[in-house]
Amino acid sequence: MTGTDSRPQVDPALVRAAQRGDPIALADLMDLLAPYVGRICGPIARQDGPDATQETLIVVLRNIGQLRDHAALFGWVRAIAVREAVRVAVRAKRLSGDPLEEVAGGADQQLATDVGDVLARLSPEHRAVLVLRDLEGVDETTAGAVLAVPPGTVRSRLHRARQSFRKVWES
């Protein structure tokens, strides 16, 4: 599934009204964005995914006025979501031991749990690059912009993340 498959349709008039501070438009926009943000933050921040989702929506709410191109809404939100999810995951890992949890959903619950366990063992940065490239389907340049690293770094992180995933999966 790519990011375009999971994006709701958003009326540009709704975004403009939210940017003007219309409370109903802001609430409607947050309701539309919350599931999309959750799908990005969950695999990166794991058990702290809801916290990362909330932090992302707060940043979006506070900064919606800075968005200049309404067509770029999802890319802008994706960048914020990844940044917040990595930040929350790193903070949580420092505070605790990053325990393994079950992954919700999926037709094969055991497979989802196994994949979730493997993802939990990767660093937040590796989870972020895997989510961007393999779940969201963004290219290396876009992933680099979101992660604030050059495309070459995205390639090397992705390679290391996939190697780490494979190594843990096969053990």
N, C-alpha and C positions, 0 to 999 in steps of 0.2 A: 504494500500500500504506500502510496506517495502522499505528500502533504496536500496536494490538490484534491485527493479523494476525501480527506477528512476536514476540509474547510467548509464552514457554513457560508451561505450567501449573505453578504452584508451590503445593505443599501448605503451608497455614499452619503445620502441625506442624513442617515442615522449617525454616521461618523461626524459629519459637519455639526449636527445638533449637539452631539456629545462634546465636541471641541468648544462649542459655545457655552458649555456648562449645564445644559438641560439635564436635570436629574433623572428623568424618565429615560431619555436617550442613553445616558451613561449606564443606567441599570440594565437596559436592554442589550447594550453592546457588551457589557461584562457577562451577561447570561449567554450570549452567543459565543464569546471567546473562551469561557471557562472550560468546556470540554476539550477544545483544541489545545489549550495550554496544559491541561491535565495530562493529555496524551504525550506531550513533550516532556513535562517535568517528572512524571511517574517513573519511567525507566531510568532516568538520570539520578534523581534524588531518592529513589526507592521508597522506603517507609516514610520518608519526609517529603514525598511528592505533594501531598496536600498543602504542606507549609510552603513549598516552593511555588505551587500554583497560586496560593494566596498572595505571596510576596510579589509574584509577577503581575497579578491583576492590580495590586496597589500601585506598582510602578507605572503600569499602563494608564491607570486612572489619573495619576498625578501628572503624567507627561503627554497625554493625548493631544494637547494643544501644539506640541512640537512636531507632530506628524504632518508633513507637507503634501505628500502624495497619497491619496486615499487608496489607490491601487496597491500601495506597498504595505498596507496594514498588516497582513499576515507575516511578511518577512520581518517587519519591525517587531511585532509581537514575538515571533520565533526567537529573534536575537535576545530579547529581554528574558524570555522563558529559559533559554539555555543558560544564560549568564546567572540567573537567579537559582536555577536548579543545581548548577555546579557549586555555587557559593553555599547554598544550604547543605548540600551533600558533604562538602569539605568541612564545614562547621560541625555537622553532626558526627562525622567520622572522628574529628578531634575530641569531641565531648564523650563519645561512646565507642563501642567496638564495631559499629556498623553490622548488627546482627542480620542474619538471613531471614527473609519473610517470603511468604507465598505470593506469587503473581496472580492477580485476579483475572478472570475471563479466559477465553480461548476454549476451543472444542475439546482439546485434550488437556485436562487440568494438570496431569502429572508432567507433561511436556512443558507447560507454562511454568510450573513450579521449578522444574530443572533449569530452564532458561533463566528464570529470575534468580536462582541461586548462583548461577555462573556470572550473570551481570553484577550481582552484589559483590562479587570478589574482584571486579575490575575497579580501577580508579574512576572518580567522577568525570575526569577529562576523557578517559577512554569510553565511558558510557555515553558521554555527550557526542563524541564524534560518531559512534555507532548509531545513535538515534538519528542524528542529522543525515548521515549518508544512507543507512540501511532502512530506517523507518520513514523518515521524512522525504528521502530521495533527492536531497539537494546536491548540487555539484560541489566540487572541491573549493572553487572560488567563493561561493556563497557560504559554505561551511567555514571557510577561513575568515570571512567577514564577521560571521556570527561569533566565532570563537576568538576573534582578534589575533589571529595568527596567519602567516603566509600559507598559500595552498600547498607548498612543499611540506610544511609541518603537518597539515591535515593528512596528506598522504602517508607520512611516516607514522603519525599517531594511529591512523586507521589500520595500517599494516600491523603495528604492535598490538592494537586492541583486538584485531581479528586473530592474531597469533595467540594472544593470552586467552581469548575466549575458547579457541580450539584446544589449547593445552589443558585448560581446566575442564572443558567438556569431555575430553577423551580420558581424563584420569579417573 
